[in-house]
Amino acid sequence: MRDARRTCASLLADLDVHPRVAMQILRHAQFAITMEIYTVVSSAATREALKKLGKALER
């Protein structure tokens, strides 16, 4: 069950679903449980975030 929840949380993060929404979908009572235990951010999502940051700083 934990693997399925981790996969779901990680996919939601990669899809830019707001963390509070992910928390509600996973039925966690505490935000930290969702973010610190279940959510793993992919390298692709990290690269995309850094690209966005770079573009924002170019302005």
Secondary structure, 3 states (H helix, E strand, C coil): CHHHHHHHHHHHHHCCCCHHHHHHHHCCCCHHHHHHHHCCCCHHHHHHHHHHHHHHHHC
